[in-house]
């Protein structure tokens, strides 16, 4: 296993170089120029100002030279400075990363718990009322655009019922609250964003759970174990679920890079100061170094997701071995 992990780490290097090079070129080919807050509205801002900005940040050099200079800094864990406010990119990401990770980890745990329950019950009682009802419900969630559903939730739960706050992650009196009060206040603010995230993602994962379980239930070894009189709970948890988890592990691996990508919509709508909103602001302001820093983290998360999925394969299925067979 260790040799396999080391091999995957080595394979990630050329993949990372290819991804970052393509993205670096593409974002520089997009029309527009870096935006400094207040500069566009200032009538005294001239074209010479933007030329000086390009020279200061090295944007006047050829793209390949810019990329190599950026890559040299990244090897020392330096993502450069943000063009918009001249702050280190890594500091801006650290400020926002915690909120995004907490919200998305809570959402992922809830998604897999709820979808697992619905998928298991739906597979065991397929064709009955619960299965039909949940199937319709999750497909509605899959069909509804997430941003539109988020706006409906804000209108209903925040404006009319006033159950949840409209935006942000803290109340105005947050600093005056006790430790437990701060936790409750934070959870109260993120409840609706987590709900929106879960509702849209439940459909696909629930169907995967259900279909995978149905396929395993129809296997010959399951029929044989039933004929031998094996208790239902032991059959379900020791044999059926273990074999049905392999496609679900793939989804878990793919969900990890979604910690960044999926946050752009709901963080912008709910005004949550996380990495998703930071990425949106960086794109709007053509903050090249900040965009590349966030995309680098996304590439690393994608690699880690795939690696974790492969390791989980070996843990769930003893037939999978990541080592060369002995001759």
C-alpha positions in Angstrom: 0.0 0.0 0.0 2.8 2.4 0.9 4.5 1.8 -2.4 1.2 2.4 -4.2 0.7 5.7 -2.4 4.3 6.9 -3.3 3.7 5.9 -6.9 0.4 7.9 -7.0 2.3 10.9 -5.5 4.8 10.7 -8.3 2.1 10.5 -10.9 0.4 13.6 -9.5 3.4 15.8 -10.4 3.0 15.7 -14.2 -0.8 15.9 -13.8 -0.5 19.0 -11.6 1.9 20.7 -14.0 -0.4 20.0 -17.0 -3.5 21.3 -15.2 -1.9 24.4 -13.8 -0.2 25.3 -17.1 -3.5 25.0 -19.1 -5.5 26.9 -16.5 -2.8 29.6 -16.2 -2.9 30.2 -20.0 -6.7 30.1 -20.2 -7.3 32.7 -17.4 -4.8 35.1 -19.0 -6.6 34.7 -22.4 -10.0 35.8 -20.9 -10.8 39.4 -21.9 -10.4 42.0 -19.2 -7.7 43.3 -17.0 -6.9 43.1 -13.2 -9.2 45.4 -11.2 -8.0 47.5 -8.3 -10.9 48.5 -5.9 -11.8 52.1 -6.6 -9.5 52.5 -9.6 -12.2 52.0 -12.2 -14.4 54.6 -10.6 -11.6 57.1 -10.3 -11.6 59.6 -13.3 -7.9 60.2 -12.7 -7.0 56.5 -13.4 -5.1 56.3 -16.7 -3.9 53.5 -19.0 -0.4 54.1 -17.6 -1.7 53.1 -14.2 -2.6 49.6 -15.5 0.6 49.3 -17.3 2.5 50.0 -14.1 0.4 47.4 -12.3 1.3 44.8 -15.0 5.0 45.6 -14.6 4.9 45.4 -10.8 3.3 42.0 -10.8 5.2 40.7 -13.8 2.1 40.5 -16.1 4.0 42.2 -18.9 6.2 39.1 -19.4 5.4 36.2 -21.8 2.9 33.7 -20.4 5.4 30.9 -20.2 7.8 33.0 -18.2 5.0 34.1 -15.9 4.0 30.5 -15.3 7.6 29.4 -14.5 8.0 32.3 -12.1 4.7 31.4 -10.4 5.6 27.7 -10.3 9.0 28.5 -8.7 7.1 30.3 -5.9 4.6 27.5 -5.5 7.3 25.0 -4.8 8.1 27.0 -1.7 4.4 27.2 -0.8 4.3 30.8 -1.9 1.2 31.6 -4.1 2.3 35.2 -4.5 0.3 38.3 -3.6 -3.3 39.3 -4.4 -3.5 42.0 -7.1 -6.6 43.5 -5.5 -5.2 44.4 -2.1 -1.5 43.3 -2.2 -2.0 40.7 0.5 -0.4 37.3 0.4 -2.7 34.8 -1.3 -2.1 32.1 1.2 -3.2 34.4 4.1 -6.5 35.2 2.3 -7.1 31.5 1.6 -6.4 30.6 5.3 -9.0 33.2 6.5 -11.7 31.7 4.3 -10.8 28.0 4.3 -12.1 27.1 7.7 -15.7 28.2 7.1 -15.9 26.4 3.8 -14.4 23.2 5.1 -16.7 23.1 8.1 -19.9 23.8 6.1 -19.1 21.3 3.4 -17.9 18.5 5.7 -21.2 18.8 7.6 -23.1 18.8 4.4 -21.2 15.7 3.0 -21.8 13.7 6.2 -25.5 14.5 6.2 -25.8 13.8 2.5 -24.3 10.3 2.8 -26.2 9.5 6.0 -29.6 10.5 4.6 -29.0 9.1 1.1 -27.7 5.9 2.7 -30.8 5.5 4.7 -33.1 6.3 1.8 -31.2 4.1 -0.5 -31.2 1.1 1.8 -34.9 1.3 2.7 -35.8 2.0 -0.9 -33.8 -1.1 -2.1 -35.3 -3.3 0.6 -38.8 -2.0 -0.1 -38.6 -1.3 -3.8 -41.8 -0.7 -5.6 -43.6 0.3 -2.3 -44.9 3.7 -1.2 -41.7 4.8 0.6 -39.5 3.9 -2.5 -41.9 5.7 -4.9 -42.3 8.8 -2.7 -38.5 9.2 -2.1 -37.8 8.6 -5.8 -40.1 11.5 -6.8 -38.8 13.7 -4.0 -35.1 13.3 -4.8 -35.6 13.7 -8.6 -37.4 17.0 -7.8 -34.3 18.0 -5.8 -32.1 17.0 -8.7 -34.2 19.0 -11.3 -34.5 22.2 -9.3 -31.6 24.6 -9.9 -29.6 25.1 -6.7 -29.4 28.9 -6.9 -33.2 29.1 -7.5 -33.9 26.8 -4.6 -31.6 28.8 -2.4 -33.5 32.0 -3.2 -36.9 30.3 -2.5 -35.5 29.1 0.9 -34.4 32.6 1.8 -37.7 34.1 0.8 -39.7 31.5 2.8 -37.5 30.6 5.8 -35.7 33.9 6.3 -38.1 36.7 5.1 -41.5 35.2 5.9 -41.0 32.8 8.8 -37.8 34.5 10.0 -36.5 31.1 11.2 -33.0 31.6 9.8 -30.8 34.6 9.2 -30.6 35.9 5.6 -26.8 36.0 5.3 -23.5 35.8 7.0 -22.2 33.3 9.6 -22.3 35.5 12.7 -24.8 37.7 14.5 -23.9 41.3 15.4 -23.5 40.4 19.1 -21.3 37.4 18.3 -18.3 38.6 20.3 -20.4 39.1 23.4 -21.7 35.5 23.4 -20.3 32.6 25.4 -18.4 29.8 23.8 -21.5 27.6 23.5 -23.4 30.6 22.4 -21.0 31.3 19.5 -21.2 27.6 18.4 -25.1 27.8 18.4 -25.0 31.1 16.6 -22.7 29.7 13.9 -24.7 26.5 13.4 -27.9 28.7 13.2 -26.4 30.7 10.4 -25.1 27.8 8.4 -28.2 25.6 8.8 -30.0 26.9 5.7 -26.9 26.8 3.4 -26.3 23.2 4.5 -29.9 22.3 3.8 -29.7 23.8 0.3 -26.4 21.9 -0.4 -27.9 18.6 0.8 -31.2 18.9 -1.0 -29.5 19.3 -4.4 -26.9 16.5 -3.9 -29.2 13.8 -2.4 -30.7 12.6 -5.7 -27.7 11.2 -7.5 -26.1 9.6 -4.4 -29.5 8.1 -3.3 -30.0 6.5 -6.7 -26.4 5.1 -6.6 -27.1 3.6 -3.1 -30.4 2.1 -4.2 -29.2 0.6 -7.5 -26.0 -0.8 -6.0 -27.9 -2.5 -3.2 -30.5 -3.9 -5.6 -27.7 -5.4 -7.7 -26.0 -7.0 -4.7 -29.4 -8.3 -3.4 -29.8 -10.2 -6.7 -26.4 -11.8 -6.5 -26.2 -15.6 -6.1 -24.2 -15.5 -2.8 -26.9 -13.4 -1.2 -29.7 -15.8 -2.3 -27.6 -18.7 -0.9 -27.0 -17.0 2.4 -30.7 -16.3 2.7 -31.5 -19.9 2.0 -29.1 -20.9 4.8 -31.1 -18.8 7.2 -28.5 -16.1 8.0 -30.1 -13.3 10.1 -31.2 -10.3 8.1 -29.2 -7.8 10.0 -26.0 -9.8 9.7 -26.7 -10.4 6.0 -27.3 -6.7 5.4 -24.4 -5.2 7.4 -21.7 -7.9 6.9 -22.3 -8.9 3.3 -24.7 -6.7 1.3 -23.6 -3.3 2.4 -19.9 -4.1 2.2 -20.2 -5.2 -1.4 -22.5 -2.3 -2.3 -20.1 0.4 -1.0 -17.6 0.3 -3.8 -19.5 2.7 -6.2 -20.4 4.9 -3.2 -16.7 5.2 -2.3 -16.1 6.7 -5.8 -18.7 9.3 -5.1 -17.1 10.2 -1.7 -13.8 10.7 -3.5 -15.4 12.9 -6.1 -17.2 14.9 -3.4 -13.9 16.1 -1.8 -12.9 18.5 -4.6 -16.5 19.8 -4.5 -15.6 21.4 -1.2 -14.4 24.3 -3.2 -16.4 24.2 -6.5 -19.8 23.7 -4.9 -19.3 26.5 -2.5 -19.2 29.3 -5.1 -23.0 29.4 -5.6 -24.3 29.1 -2.0 -21.6 31.3 -0.5 -22.3 34.1 -3.0 -26.1 33.8 -2.4 -25.9 33.6 1.4 -22.9 36.1 1.7 -20.7 33.6 3.5 -17.1 34.7 3.6 -15.6 31.4 2.4 -13.4 30.1 -0.3 -16.2 29.9 -2.8 -17.1 33.6 -2.5 -13.4 34.4 -2.5 -13.0 32.5 -5.8 -16.0 34.4 -7.3 -14.5 37.7 -6.2 -11.1 36.8 -7.7 -12.6 35.9 -11.0 -14.6 39.1 -11.2 -11.5 41.2 -10.4 -9.2 39.1 -12.7 -6.9 38.5 -9.6 -4.7 36.0 -11.4 -2.6 34.9 -8.5 -5.5 34.4 -6.2 -7.4 32.4 -8.9 -4.3 30.1 -9.4 -3.9 29.6 -5.6 -7.5 28.5 -5.3 -7.3 26.3 -8.4 -4.1 24.7 -7.0 -5.9 23.8 -3.8 -8.8 22.4 -5.9 -6.3 20.2 -7.9 -4.8 18.9 -4.6 -8.2 18.1 -3.2 -9.1 16.2 -6.4 -5.9 14.1 -6.1 -6.5 13.5 -2.4 -10.1 12.5 -3.1 -9.1 9.9 -5.7 -6.3 8.6 -3.4 -8.6 8.2 -0.4 -11.2 6.4 -2.6 -8.5 4.0 -3.8 -7.4 3.3 -0.2 -11.0 2.8 0.9 -11.5 0.3 -2.0 -8.7 -1.9 -0.5 -10.2 -1.6 3.0 -13.7 -2.6 1.9 -12.9 -5.2 -0.7 -10.1 -7.6 0.4 -9.8 -8.8 -3.2 -8.2 -5.5 -4.2 -4.5 -5.4 -3.5 -2.2 -2.5 -4.5 1.0 -4.4 -4.8 2.8 -6.6 -7.3 2.0 -10.3 -7.1 4.8 -12.5 -5.9 6.3 -14.8 -8.5 
